């Protein structure tokens, strides 16, 4: 198995874990919701178009999602002080709290799947998680957080 195959397996496995977590928690919120709030929390306020690109969606799609998140009280949109034609979005405390709850539910839902891991396996998981975190922060500029 090649290094490229290992990277592919990590990506596919990560997507599978996200789907399993959503199913086990009964969370039917779109993944883009959590991705957008997470990016706003970690990277700060963003223009709608910039956030859309970071979330790999269209600007109209992001605008629709943001309308829903605004209705929930999770984000706030305002005119960009540098360019009144543009809109800046920021996460609100309620959105950050909802993200935190989802992350806790996700961890709790996934824990039983891995309950049989040995300490050595957990050390390996920790090492892989650390490597992924370090490399995605540097390479992607926190795009996927």
Backbone torsions as a table, in degrees:
resi	resn	phi	psi	omega
1	UNK	NA	136.1	-176.1
2	UNK	-90.0	168.7	176.3
3	UNK	-63.0	-37.7	177.6
4	UNK	-62.5	-39.5	177.4
5	UNK	-63.2	-40.7	178.6
6	UNK	-62.7	-42.4	178.6
7	UNK	-64.0	-41.2	177.3
8	UNK	-61.0	-43.9	180.0
9	UNK	-62.9	-36.5	177.2
10	UNK	-63.6	-44.6	-179.5
11	UNK	-65.1	-48.8	-179.2
12	UNK	-63.2	-41.5	178.3
13	UNK	-64.2	-38.7	177.3
14	UNK	-62.8	-42.5	177.3
15	UNK	-64.2	-40.9	178.9
16	UNK	-62.9	-42.3	178.1
17	UNK	-60.5	-41.3	178.9
18	UNK	-63.3	-42.1	178.9
19	UNK	-66.1	-42.2	179.4
20	UNK	-62.8	-44.3	-179.9
21	UNK	-61.5	-43.5	179.5
22	UNK	-62.5	-42.6	-179.6
23	UNK	-66.9	-46.7	-176.5
24	UNK	-67.9	-28.5	-179.9
25	UNK	-92.1	-9.8	-176.9
26	UNK	72.2	17.5	-178.2
27	UNK	-80.5	115.1	-178.0
28	UNK	-104.5	9.7	176.3
29	UNK	-67.4	142.4	178.7
30	UNK	-63.8	142.9	178.8
31	UNK	-56.5	-32.5	179.9
32	UNK	-61.4	-29.6	178.2
33	UNK	-61.9	-49.9	-178.2
34	UNK	-68.8	-37.7	179.1
35	UNK	-62.8	-45.2	-179.2
36	UNK	-63.6	-47.3	-179.4
37	UNK	-64.4	-40.0	179.2
38	UNK	-62.1	-43.5	178.4
39	UNK	-64.4	-42.7	179.2
40	UNK	-65.0	-36.7	178.6
41	UNK	-67.4	-45.2	-174.9
42	UNK	-81.6	-34.7	-173.2
43	UNK	-107.5	-7.0	179.3
44	UNK	86.7	179.9	-177.7
45	UNK	-55.7	145.6	-177.7
46	UNK	-139.6	155.5	170.2
47	UNK	-70.6	153.4	-178.0
48	UNK	-57.9	-47.5	-178.8
49	UNK	-62.3	-39.6	178.5
50	UNK	-65.6	-43.5	178.3
51	UNK	-64.4	-39.9	177.5
52	UNK	-59.7	-45.4	179.7
53	UNK	-63.9	-41.3	179.6
54	UNK	-64.1	-33.1	-179.1
55	UNK	-91.4	0.9	179.5
56	UNK	58.8	49.7	176.4
57	UNK	-137.7	173.5	178.7
58	UNK	-81.2	160.2	177.0
59	UNK	-64.0	-42.7	176.4
60	UNK	-62.4	-37.8	177.7
61	UNK	-64.5	-40.9	178.7
62	UNK	-67.1	-39.7	179.0
63	UNK	-60.0	-42.1	177.3
64	UNK	-63.5	-46.4	179.7
65	UNK	-60.8	-43.1	-179.2
66	UNK	-65.5	-33.8	175.3
67	UNK	-61.3	-42.5	177.9
68	UNK	-65.0	-45.3	-179.6
69	UNK	-65.8	-33.7	176.7
70	UNK	-67.7	-40.5	177.1
71	UNK	-61.1	-33.6	178.5
72	UNK	-78.6	-11.0	-177.4
73	UNK	81.0	22.0	-176.6
74	UNK	-92.0	-26.7	-179.9
75	UNK	-137.6	165.2	176.6
76	UNK	-134.0	136.1	176.8
77	UNK	-110.4	143.0	177.8
78	UNK	-150.1	159.3	177.0
79	UNK	-63.6	141.7	176.4
80	UNK	-71.1	121.5	-178.9
81	UNK	-61.1	-25.3	-180.0
82	UNK	-83.7	-19.5	-177.5
83	UNK	-157.8	100.7	-174.0
84	UNK	-64.5	-11.9	176.8
85	UNK	-78.2	-19.3	-177.1
86	UNK	-100.3	156.2	179.0
87	UNK	-115.0	135.8	175.8
88	UNK	-104.6	138.8	179.4
89	UNK	-117.2	138.6	174.3
90	UNK	-134.7	149.3	176.4
91	UNK	-76.0	141.2	175.3
92	UNK	-98.9	160.7	179.5
93	UNK	-53.1	-36.7	179.2
94	UNK	-64.8	-36.9	177.8
95	UNK	-68.8	-41.5	178.1
96	UNK	-66.0	-37.5	177.8
97	UNK	-67.1	-40.4	178.1
98	UNK	-64.2	-40.6	177.0
99	UNK	-62.2	-44.3	179.2
100	UNK	-60.4	-43.2	178.2
101	UNK	-62.1	-43.7	179.4
102	UNK	-61.9	-43.1	179.7
103	UNK	-63.5	-38.4	177.1
104	UNK	-66.9	-43.9	177.8
105	UNK	-61.6	-41.4	-180.0
106	UNK	-62.2	-47.8	178.9
107	UNK	-59.9	-45.3	-179.6
108	UNK	-62.9	-37.6	-179.1
109	UNK	-71.0	-34.3	-176.7
110	UNK	-84.7	-25.2	-176.8
111	UNK	-51.5	-47.3	-178.1
112	UNK	-61.8	-28.6	179.8
113	UNK	-63.3	-30.2	-175.9
114	UNK	-110.3	16.2	-175.3
115	UNK	-65.4	-18.2	-178.7
116	UNK	-90.4	3.8	-178.5
117	UNK	-71.6	141.9	176.2
118	UNK	-78.6	169.7	176.6
119	UNK	-60.7	-36.5	178.6
120	UNK	-65.2	-40.8	177.3
121	UNK	-64.4	-41.7	178.3
122	UNK	-63.7	-36.4	177.1
123	UNK	-63.4	-39.3	178.0
124	UNK	-66.7	-42.2	177.7
125	UNK	-61.1	-44.6	179.0
126	UNK	-60.2	-42.9	-179.2
127	UNK	-64.8	-44.9	178.7
128	UNK	-62.7	-44.4	179.5
129	UNK	-60.6	-41.0	179.1
130	UNK	-64.7	-45.4	179.3
131	UNK	-61.8	-46.3	178.9
132	UNK	-60.7	-45.0	-179.1
133	UNK	-60.9	-48.3	-178.7
134	UNK	-62.0	-45.9	-175.2
135	UNK	-74.8	-34.0	178.9
136	UNK	-74.5	-33.0	176.7
137	UNK	-65.1	-43.9	-178.4
138	UNK	-72.0	-51.1	-173.4
139	UNK	-73.0	-43.0	-173.8
140	UNK	-100.4	0.1	179.9
141	UNK	59.2	38.9	180.0
142	UNK	68.8	18.7	-176.5
143	UNK	-58.2	-36.8	-174.3
144	UNK	-95.0	7.0	-180.0
145	UNK	-86.6	NA	NA
